């Protein structure tokens, strides 16, 4: 799998549109526009996974800097996600709260 980060997307872009945008380069295993979990609005970036590394590298080279919906997008190989520290849900992290 070759995973791409796609930034600078118009906020109206859907995951389906993202997949269609990259399908011309090969078999897209998955395409996901990241949304705010509270509002459901796009955050303006997403990820596209190709089954074939060569197809992913070609898409990266040809799509980086391309204009989509009036915006210039950034496309590069996604870095592995860093583990997030557990921020908890209540109390703002004050462990001495009683």
N, C-alpha and C positions, 0 to 999 in steps of 0.2 A: 504494500500500500504506500502511496505517495500522497501526503496530506499537505494541502495548501491553505495558507491564511489569505483571505481576501478582505482588504480594508478600503474604506472610503466609498462604500456602497451607498446609493441613494436609500433613504429610510423607507421608501416604498417597495424595495426589492423583496421578493418572497424567496423561500428556499427552492421552490419549483423554477422560478426565473433564474436563480443562481445556477441550478443544475443545467438548464437549457443553454446558458451562456457558455458553459465549459464543455458541453457534450460534443461539440465539433472536434475536440482534440482526442476523444477516446471514450472508454467506458468509465462513467462516473459511478463510483461505489456509493457515495453519499454526498449530499450538499445540504448545508444547514446555515441559515441566517440566524445569528444570535439575537435573542430578544430579551428585553427587561422583564424579569419574572413578575414584577408588580403591575406594570402597565401593558405588557404584551407588545410594546413598540420595538421596532428594530433598533439595535445599537449601532448599525451602520457597518458591521463587519460579519464575516462568516467563514466557514471552512468547507473545502471541497476535497474529497478523497478520490484518487484514481487507483484502479486495480493494478495498472501498469506504470512503473516508475518513469519510463521514457515518455509516455503520454503526459504524465504530470509535469515533467520537466519542460516539455514543449509548451504546454498550456501556461506554465509560469513565465517562460521567456516571451511568449507572444501576448499575454494578457496584461502583464505588468505595465502600468502607465496608460493603458487603454481608457478611452472615455466611455463611461456607462451612465446614461441618464444625466448627462451634463457634468459628471464628476469624473476626475481621473482616479482610477482605482490602483491600489497597491496589491501586488500578488507576490508572495514568496513562500518558501517551504516553511510549514508550521514547525515551531519548536515544541518539544514535549511539554505537556502541562506540568507546571510546578505544583507540588503539594501545597495546599492552603492550610494555614493553621486554623484550628477550630475556634471560631469566633463566638460560639455559643449563640443563644437566642435572646436571653433576658439578662438584665442587670448590667449590661455594658462591660462585662468582664471583671467586675469588682468581686474578687473571691472572698473578701472579708465582710461582705454584706450579710446582715442577719435579719 
